[in-house]
C-alpha cells in the first residue's frame, strides 16, 4: 500500500485516490500526468485536491486568483476542507485565470503555501490551505478544460462515496 499505510481513514484515501487523481487525469497536461500519476497510484506521492472556498458552499467557481507572470503562475487565496492537507506532498488547486477555472499543481513545500488544520463536526480534521503569491509548478488543467476536469473528478468521487455508503448500509 506504499507510504499511505493505515494513517488515513476512508475519506482521506478516497480523496487521494479519486479527487486529486481524477483532476490530474482529466486535465490536459500530459507531462504532469506522466510525472505524478504513477507515483500517486503506487502510494508514494500524496496529492490533495483544494477546490472548496466557502463554509457552506460546493460552488465550483474559484475566487482564488491565478496571476500569470513571465515565469509562470502565482496563486493567492484560501481553500477550505482540503483532505488530507497534513502530510500531503502537493496540491491540485482550482483557481480563476481571467474569470475561468484552471487547475494548478504545487508541491506542499512551495514558498507561500500554509496549512492549518480545522476540526470537523465528526472529530476528523481537514485543512485550511492559504496561498500567498505561491508559484505553481505546473498547470494541471488549462482554462479550456479546467472546469470540466474538476466537475468530473468531483462527480466520480460522489459515485465512489455513494457506492461505499451503499455497501455500508447493506
N, C-alpha and C positions, 0 to 999 in steps of 0.2 A: 504494500500500500504506500510505499515511499515515505517521505517525511511527514505526511499528514497523520499517520497513525490514528490513535483514538483521541487526540487532543481537541477535535472539533466535533460538535454534535451534528445531527442530521441536517438541520437548517444550514449550517455553515458548509457542509460537504455539498449540499445541493447548490448553494450559492457559488461555490468554486467550480463544481462540475458542469453546471448548466448556464448560469448567468454570464460570468466573465468569459468562459469558453465560447459560448454562443455569440456574444458580442464581437469577439475577435473573428470567429469563424464566418460570420455573416458580413463582416467588414470587407473592404476592398484593398487591403494591404497584404499582398501575398507574401512578401518578405517577412513581415511581422508574424504571420501565421506560421511560417516555416521555423522561425526563431523561437516562438513561445509555446505553441500548441503541443509539440511532442513532450516538452518538459512539464507542462501543465497536466497532461494525460498521465504521465508517469508519477505524478505527485511530488515532483522535485521543485516545482515553482508554484507558489500560491498567489493568484491574481484575483482581486476583488473588483466587482463592478460598483462604481459610485455613480448613481443616477438620481436618487431622490434628494429633493431640497426642502420641501415644506413638511411641517409636522403632521399635517392631516391631508396630504395630497399625494396622489400617484400620477400626477401630470408628468408626461414625458418631456415636455419642453424644458429646456435648461436656461437658467438665468446666469449660471456660472459662465464667465466670459473667456473665450479663447482669443488671444491677440496675436496676429501674425507679425513677426519681425523678420529681419534679414537672415537670422539663423534658426528659424522655426517658430513654434507657437509657445506662448506662455499662458498659463491658466490662473485665474483669480476668482475665488468664491468658495462656497462651502457646500458639502454634500453630507446628508444625514443617513442613518440606518445602513451604513456600509458594513457588510458581513462577509468574511471576518476582516476587520480593519487591523486589529492587533495581530501581528505576526505575518501579515500579508507582505509578499515580496514586491508587489506592484499593484497598480490600479488602472482599470479602464474607466475613463471619466467622460461623461457626456457634458458637452459644452456648446455654447452658442457661438457660432462663427458667422458673423454677418446676418444674424437672425435665423440661421438654420442650424440644426443639430449635427454635430460631428462627434466622434469618439476618439479619445486620445489615450495613449499608454504612457504611464510614468512609473518608474521604479519607486518603491516606497521611500527610499533614502534620498530622493530628489530634494535639493535645497528649496525651501518654501512649502513643503508638504508637512502638515502637522496633524497627528491623530490623537483624538481624545475619546475615551470610552464613555458610553452612556448606558445606564441600566434600563432594560426594557421591563414592561409590566410583568413578564413571565420570569424575571430574575436573570435572564441571559443578558449579554452585552452586545452592543453594536457600536459602530464608530461614527464619530462626527469628524469628518476629514476636511481640513482647511487647506486651500491652495493660495499662496501669496506670491504671485509672479513666478510660479513654478514652471520650469521649462519641460515641455512634453518631449519624450524621447522619440515618439512616432505618432502619426495619425493612424489609428486602427480602422476607422471608417470615415471617409470624407463626407462632406455635406450632401453629396449625391446619393449616398446610401445610409448615412448615419442614423436617421430617424427610423428607417425600416429595419436596420440591423438591431437597434435597441429594442424596438417593439417585438421583433421575432424572438430575441433572446428571452424577453420577459414572458411572452406567450408560451414558449417551451418550458420555462421554469414553472409556470402556472399549471401546465399539464402534468409535469412531474409531481408537483405538490398534490394535485388532485388525485393522482394515481396512488401516491403514498398514503394519503388520508383515507382513500377507499380501502386500501389494504388494512389499515389500522382498524377501520370500522368493521371489516369482515372478520 
